[in-house]
Amino acid sequence: MTLAVLASRALSGLHAHAVRVETHLGPGLPSFNVVGLPDTEVRESRERVRAAILNSGFEFPPGRITVNLSPADIPKESGRFDLPIALGLLLASGQLAAPTDGGGPDLPAPDPSLAGLVLAGELSLTGALVPVAAPLVIALSVAREAPDATLILPAGSAEQAAWVPGLGVLSARSLADVAAHVTGACRLPDAVPKAWPAAPPAPCLSDVRGQPGARRALEVAAAGGHSLLMIGPPGAGKSMLASRLPGLLPPLERSQVLEAAAVAALAGLPEALMGHPPFRSPHHSATVAALVGGGSRPRPGEISLAHHGVLFLDELPEFSRRTLEALREPLETGRVVIARALHAAQFPARFQLVAAMNPCPCGWRGHPGRACICTPDQVARYAGKISGPLLDRIDLHVALPPSDPESMGGPPGEASGPVQGRVMRCRDRQQARQGKPNAALAGAELDRHCVMDGEAQALLFKAMRRMAGSGRALHRTLRVARTIADLDGADVLGAGHVAQAVQYRRPGV
């Protein structure tokens, strides 16, 4: 055999494209060329592969070696192609041969084409396999596109890939082990799933004293998956309330946990905590690339790291205008597309936005005990940093009053447990009715699932006229009213549900 074809994967956003690693050994002057849009890391694999083959007890074949990574229009990066390139060289040079009888009842009977294997792994000079980056992304793509395939990864990466249910994952420690598996001499062990990292207990809502209106708005936001803006003076409890929202959300499903962990791996962060919605709170000095994602080799930003969780933007007007405007499309579409000259990377971004701001630059506008020192122009410029279209995309606007000393000294409020129970029952009601949270309803779904009585309909239209609300504001008010009705166990939206939802549309700035 002078040609060997193996399968691998190339990362592009939260997707791993299938790659054919074609290795050809032909006559001519000794050379080693890798084609198919490889980057520097892939081109450097020539030296790693050469040393790994020799130090694994094999001979490096002489002649003209050409490795094609197909399709050629997808950029290839990292050293994960070392293993299929080295194995392809051994197959093309005839140093490895698959058995014809299967090698026994406990050993595999591999096809010489190795069509059922997907390989990824970086080689050290000794022939040992080095863990690869983002194994979960590779495993999720293989499970989605080729569920019958068997994935071979280095030990350390295979344990994470084994989290994906129904996918065959084998753990390898060296090139020699993979070669023995291919020839049927020894079977690679099945990967044992790595233990999920333990999660600390979430902060409890009972720590927040007073603020009953904000607590109610937080429950509504959690129940329907709505975005929330809190406006209040310093010390009113905005940050405390935001940090307790993840503890009110239902535990993530396994598929959601794996997606969140895969995004975190792409960003070089530790794995997502088992079942816990992520909570991201970037500083107001964050750039557009830090928030949305970017780079010459696209990486996810904060909004993608908050996928299936909460993105908290404290001191909202202190963010740059350009950074805030970048949130508009992800809030509507639930994804981020980063376009580059050769390709485009797509990252998921279905998050709950929670924002907090002061009523003015000094923070004391409207405070009963402290005088505001801001001029009207300063207040207008402060509020004007947030565009109307962005405010229009936020479902709930809540004005927090100053903290009351008597409430601070009172008994603790309701804990997170009972509130989470009501939220989960509300979410179950939404899943049974429409298969998605109320915040995701759109188009004809609003007409079908947000049925109002006559009084509620008249109240909604009257309120939208008086507030000069847009069509988007009307739809978001309907979604919030639907959530409030679900919390009450009502099928039809009443005037009380609509009235409460309309109050949440008041920005208060």
C-alpha positions in Angstrom: 0.0 0.0 0.0 1.4 3.4 -1.0 -1.8 5.4 0.0 -3.5 5.4 3.3 -6.7 7.4 4.2 -7.7 8.1 7.8 -10.3 10.3 9.4 -9.7 13.2 11.8 -11.4 16.5 12.7 -10.6 20.2 12.4 -12.1 22.8 14.8 -14.1 25.7 13.6 -16.1 27.4 16.3 -18.2 24.9 18.2 -18.0 22.4 15.3 -15.3 20.0 14.3 -15.3 19.5 10.5 -14.5 16.0 9.1 -11.0 15.9 7.6 -9.6 13.1 5.4 -5.9 12.6 6.1 -4.5 11.2 2.9 -0.9 10.0 3.1 0.9 9.0 -0.1 4.4 7.5 -0.3 5.9 7.7 -3.8 9.3 7.4 -5.5 11.6 10.4 -5.8 14.0 12.4 -3.7 13.2 12.2 0.1 10.7 14.9 1.0 7.8 15.4 3.4 5.1 17.9 2.4 1.8 18.6 4.2 -0.9 20.4 2.1 -4.5 21.3 2.6 -4.2 24.8 4.2 -2.2 23.8 7.3 -0.9 26.4 9.8 2.5 26.5 11.4 1.6 23.9 14.1 0.5 21.4 11.4 3.5 22.0 9.2 5.8 21.4 12.3 4.2 17.9 12.6 6.8 16.6 10.1 9.6 16.7 12.6 7.4 15.4 15.5 6.1 12.5 13.3 9.6 11.6 12.1 11.1 11.3 15.6 8.0 9.6 17.0 8.1 6.9 14.4 11.8 6.2 14.9 11.5 6.2 18.7 8.5 3.8 18.6 10.5 1.1 17.0 9.5 1.6 13.3 11.4 2.8 10.3 10.8 6.1 8.7 10.0 5.4 5.1 12.3 6.9 2.4 10.9 8.6 -0.7 8.5 11.4 -1.5 5.8 11.8 1.2 2.7 13.9 0.6 0.0 14.4 3.2 -3.2 16.0 2.1 -5.7 17.3 4.6 -9.0 17.4 2.8 -11.1 19.5 2.3 -8.4 22.0 1.4 -10.5 25.1 1.9 -10.8 24.6 5.7 -7.9 25.9 7.8 -6.2 23.2 9.9 -4.5 24.1 13.2 -2.9 22.4 16.3 -1.0 19.2 16.5 -4.0 16.9 16.6 -3.2 15.6 13.1 0.1 14.1 14.3 -1.4 10.7 15.1 -3.3 10.1 11.8 -0.3 11.4 9.8 2.1 9.0 11.6 -0.3 6.1 11.4 -0.9 6.8 7.7 2.8 6.7 7.0 3.1 3.3 8.7 0.2 1.9 6.7 1.4 3.4 3.4 4.9 2.0 3.9 3.5 -1.5 4.7 4.9 -1.6 8.2 1.4 -2.1 9.5 -1.0 -4.7 8.1 -4.5 -5.5 9.3 -5.2 -9.1 10.1 -7.7 -11.1 8.0 -9.1 -13.2 10.8 -9.7 -10.6 13.4 -7.0 -11.8 15.8 -9.3 -13.6 18.2 -12.7 -13.1 19.8 -11.6 -10.2 22.1 -9.7 -8.3 19.5 -11.0 -6.1 16.7 -11.1 -7.0 13.1 -10.2 -3.6 11.6 -10.9 -2.8 8.0 -7.7 -1.9 6.1 -9.4 1.4 5.2 -10.0 2.2 8.8 -13.2 4.0 7.8 -14.8 3.5 11.2 -12.0 5.3 13.2 -11.6 8.9 13.9 -8.1 9.8 15.2 -6.8 12.9 16.9 -3.6 13.3 19.0 -0.4 15.2 19.2 2.8 13.2 19.3 5.9 13.8 21.5 9.3 12.9 20.2 9.2 9.7 22.2 6.1 8.5 20.5 3.9 9.2 23.5 0.5 10.9 22.9 -0.1 14.4 24.3 -3.7 15.5 25.2 -5.4 17.7 22.6 -7.4 20.8 23.1 -11.2 20.8 23.1 -11.8 17.1 23.0 -15.5 17.7 23.8 -16.0 19.7 20.6 -14.6 16.8 18.6 -16.7 14.2 20.4 -19.9 16.1 20.1 -19.4 16.6 16.4 -18.5 12.9 15.8 -21.6 11.8 17.9 -23.8 14.1 15.9 -22.5 13.3 12.4 -21.1 9.8 12.7 -22.6 8.1 15.8 -21.3 4.6 14.7 -17.7 5.8 14.5 -15.0 5.1 17.2 -13.0 8.0 18.4 -9.3 7.4 19.4 -7.8 10.1 21.6 -4.9 10.4 24.0 -5.4 9.5 27.6 -6.5 12.6 29.4 -8.6 13.8 26.4 -10.5 10.6 26.0 -11.8 10.8 29.5 -13.5 14.0 28.7 -14.8 12.8 25.4 -16.3 9.8 27.1 -18.9 12.2 28.7 -20.8 12.2 25.4 -23.4 9.4 25.7 -23.5 6.7 23.0 -20.1 7.4 21.5 -17.3 4.8 21.4 -14.1 6.4 22.7 -10.8 4.6 23.1 -7.9 5.8 25.2 -4.3 5.6 23.8 -1.0 6.4 25.4 1.4 6.1 22.5 1.7 5.6 18.8 2.8 2.0 19.4 -0.4 1.3 21.2 -2.5 2.6 18.4 -0.5 0.6 15.9 -1.0 -2.6 17.9 -4.8 -1.8 17.9 -4.8 -1.4 14.2 -3.0 -4.6 13.5 -5.3 -6.5 16.0 -2.4 -7.4 18.3 -3.8 -5.6 21.3 -7.1 -3.7 21.8 -7.1 -0.2 23.2 -9.0 0.2 26.4 -12.4 2.0 26.5 -12.1 5.4 27.9 -13.5 5.8 31.5 -15.4 9.1 31.8 -13.7 11.7 34.0 -15.4 12.7 37.2 -17.3 15.9 36.9 -15.8 18.7 39.0 -17.7 19.4 42.2 -19.7 22.7 42.3 -19.8 24.9 45.3 -23.3 25.7 46.6 -25.0 28.6 44.9 -25.6 31.8 46.9 -29.0 31.8 48.5 -31.7 34.4 47.8 -32.5 34.6 51.5 -29.3 36.7 51.9 -31.1 39.6 50.1 -33.2 41.5 52.7 -36.1 43.6 51.5 -36.5 44.5 47.8 -39.7 42.5 47.3 -40.3 44.0 43.9 -36.9 43.1 42.6 -37.2 39.6 44.1 -40.4 39.1 42.2 -38.9 40.4 38.9 -36.0 38.0 39.4 -38.4 35.1 39.8 -40.2 36.1 36.6 -37.0 36.4 34.7 -35.9 32.9 35.8 -39.3 31.4 35.1 -39.4 32.6 31.5 -35.8 33.1 30.6 -36.2 36.9 30.3 -33.5 39.6 30.3 -33.5 42.0 33.2 -32.3 45.6 33.8 -32.1 46.8 37.4 -31.8 50.5 38.1 -31.1 51.7 41.6 -28.7 53.6 43.9 -25.5 52.2 45.3 -26.1 49.5 47.9 -29.6 48.7 46.8 -28.6 45.0 46.2 -28.4 44.8 42.4 -25.2 42.7 42.3 -26.5 40.4 45.1 -29.7 39.8 43.2 -27.9 39.1 39.9 -25.5 36.6 41.4 -28.4 34.6 42.8 -30.2 34.2 39.5 -28.3 31.0 38.5 -29.5 29.3 41.7 -33.1 29.9 40.7 -32.7 28.4 37.2 -33.5 24.7 36.6 -30.4 22.4 36.5 -29.0 22.0 33.0 -29.7 18.9 31.0 -26.7 16.7 30.0 -26.6 18.1 26.4 -26.6 21.7 27.7 -23.8 20.9 30.2 -21.7 19.4 27.5 -22.2 22.4 25.2 -21.3 24.8 28.0 -18.2 22.7 28.9 -17.2 22.6 25.2 -17.4 26.4 24.9 -15.3 26.7 28.1 -12.7 24.3 26.7 -12.4 26.4 23.5 -11.7 29.4 25.6 -9.1 27.6 27.6 -11.1 27.6 30.8 -11.8 24.8 33.2 -14.8 22.5 32.5 -18.3 23.7 33.3 -19.6 22.7 36.7 -22.0 19.8 36.5 -25.6 20.9 36.1 -24.9 24.5 37.1 -25.8 27.3 34.6 -22.7 29.4 34.0 -22.5 33.0 35.4 -20.2 35.5 33.7 -19.6 39.0 34.9 -17.1 40.8 32.7 -15.6 44.1 33.8 -17.0 47.3 32.1 -13.6 47.8 30.5 -14.1 44.7 28.3 -13.6 45.2 24.6 -16.0 44.0 21.8 -13.7 41.1 21.1 -13.7 40.1 24.8 -17.4 40.2 25.0 -18.4 38.8 21.6 -15.3 36.8 20.7 -12.6 37.2 18.1 -9.0 36.9 17.3 -7.1 35.7 14.3 -8.0 32.2 15.5 -11.5 32.9 16.6 -12.2 32.1 20.3 -15.5 32.5 22.2 -16.2 35.7 24.2 -18.1 36.3 27.4 -21.5 36.0 25.8 -20.7 32.5 24.5 -19.2 31.5 27.8 -22.6 32.4 29.4 -24.3 30.0 27.0 -27.3 28.3 28.9 -26.5 30.7 31.8 -26.4 34.3 32.9 -24.4 37.2 31.6 -24.3 40.0 34.2 -23.2 43.5 33.1 -22.7 45.7 36.1 -22.5 49.4 35.7 -24.0 49.1 32.2 -23.5 52.7 31.1 -19.8 52.4 31.8 -19.4 49.9 29.0 -18.4 51.5 25.7 -21.2 52.2 23.3 -19.7 50.0 20.6 -19.4 47.1 23.1 -23.0 47.3 24.1 -24.3 47.6 20.6 -22.6 44.3 19.8 -25.1 42.6 22.1 -28.1 43.4 19.9 -27.9 40.6 17.4 -26.9 37.8 19.8 -29.9 38.7 22.0 -32.2 38.1 19.0 -30.5 35.2 17.3 -28.8 33.3 20.1 -25.5 32.9 18.2 -22.4 34.7 17.2 -20.7 34.5 13.8 -17.1 35.7 13.6 -16.1 36.1 9.9 -12.5 35.9 8.8 -10.8 35.9 5.4 -10.8 32.2 4.9 -13.7 31.0 7.1 -16.3 31.9 9.6 -16.6 30.5 13.1 -20.0 30.2 14.8 -20.5 30.1 18.6 -23.7 29.7 20.5 -24.9 32.5 22.7 -28.2 31.7 24.3 -27.9 33.5 27.6 -30.0 35.6 30.0 -28.8 39.1 30.2 -28.9 40.8 33.6 -27.7 44.4 33.7 -27.4 46.9 36.5 -27.0 50.7 36.5 -27.3 53.7 38.8 -30.0 56.3 38.0 -27.3 59.0 37.5 -23.5 59.3 37.5 -23.3 60.0 41.3 -26.0 57.4 42.0 -28.2 59.4 44.3 -30.9 60.8 41.9 -34.3 60.4 43.6 -32.8 59.3 46.9 -34.9 60.5 49.8 -31.9 61.1 52.1 -29.0 62.2 49.8 -28.9 65.0 47.3 -27.9 64.4 43.7 -25.0 66.5 42.5 -25.4 65.7 38.8 -26.6 68.3 36.3 -29.4 67.5 33.9 -27.0 67.3 31.0 -24.8 64.8 33.0 -27.9 62.7 33.7 -29.0 62.8 30.1 -25.5 61.8 28.8 -25.3 59.0 31.3 -28.6 57.5 30.3 -27.9 58.2 26.6 -24.9 55.8 26.7 -27.5 53.0 26.3 -29.3 53.1 23.0 -33.0 52.7 22.6 -32.8 49.6 20.5 -30.8 47.8 23.2 -33.2 48.9 25.9 -36.0 47.7 23.7 -34.5 44.2 23.7 -34.5 43.9 27.5 -37.7 42.3 28.8 -37.8 43.5 32.4 -37.0 47.0 33.7 -37.0 47.3 37.4 -36.4 50.3 39.6 -34.9 49.4 43.0 -35.6 51.7 45.9 -32.8 52.6 48.4 -32.1 49.9 51.0 -34.3 50.2 54.1 -32.4 49.9 57.4 -35.4 48.2 59.0 -35.6 45.6 56.3 -31.8 45.0 56.6 -32.3 44.1 60.2 -35.4 42.0 59.6 -35.7 38.3 59.1 -34.3 36.6 56.0 -36.4 36.5 52.9 -37.6 33.4 51.0 -34.7 31.0 50.2 -33.7 30.0 46.7 -35.1 26.4 47.1 -38.9 27.2 47.1 -38.4 29.9 44.4 -36.5 27.4 42.2 -39.3 24.9 42.7 -41.9 27.4 41.3 -39.5 28.3 38.5 -39.1 24.6 37.5 -42.8 24.0 37.6 -43.3 27.0 35.4 -40.6 25.8 33.0 -42.2 22.4 32.8 -45.5 24.0 31.9 -43.8 25.9 29.1 -42.0 22.8 27.8 -45.2 20.8 27.7 -47.0 23.6 25.9 -44.5 24.9 23.3 -41.2 23.0 23.9 -39.2 26.2 24.7 -39.1 29.0 27.3 -41.5 31.9 26.9 -38.6 34.3 26.1 -38.0 32.3 22.8 -41.6 32.7 21.5 -41.9 34.5 18.2 -44.2 35.1 15.3 -47.3 32.8 15.1 -46.3 31.2 18.4 -47.3 34.4 20.3 -50.8 34.3 18.8 -51.2 30.6 19.5 -49.9 30.6 23.1 -50.5 34.1 24.4 -54.3 34.2 24.2 -55.8 37.2 26.1 -59.2 38.0 27.3 -60.9 41.2 26.0 -59.9 43.3 29.0 -56.3 42.3 28.9 -56.1 43.0 25.2 -57.6 46.5 25.5 -55.2 47.2 28.4 -52.2 46.1 26.4 -52.9 48.2 23.3 -53.8 51.2 25.4 -50.5 50.9 27.3 -48.4 50.5 24.2 -50.0 53.6 22.7 -49.3 55.7 25.8 -45.7 54.4 26.0 -45.1 54.7 22.3 -43.9 51.1 22.4 -42.5 49.4 19.3 -43.7 46.1 17.9 -40.7 44.4 19.7 -41.8 46.0 23.0 -45.4 44.7 22.4 -44.1 41.1 21.8 -41.8 41.2 24.8 -44.6 42.4 27.0 -46.7 39.5 25.8 -43.9 37.0 26.6 -43.5 38.4 30.1 -47.3 38.3 30.7 -47.3 34.7 29.5 -44.7 33.9 32.1 -46.6 35.7 34.9 -49.8 33.7 33.9 -47.8 30.5 34.0 -46.6 31.3 37.5 -50.2 31.7 38.5 -51.2 28.5 36.6 -53.5 30.4 34.2 -54.1 29.4 30.6 -55.5 32.7 29.4 -53.8 36.0 30.0 -55.8 38.3 32.2 -55.7 42.0 32.8 -53.6 41.5 36.0 -51.0 39.6 34.1 -50.7 42.2 31.4 -50.7 45.1 33.9 -47.8 43.6 35.7 -45.9 43.0 32.5 -46.5 46.6 31.3 -45.0 47.9 34.5 -41.8 46.0 33.7 -41.5 47.9 30.4 -40.9 51.2 32.1 -37.2 51.9 31.9 -37.1 54.4 34.8 -34.3 56.5 33.4 
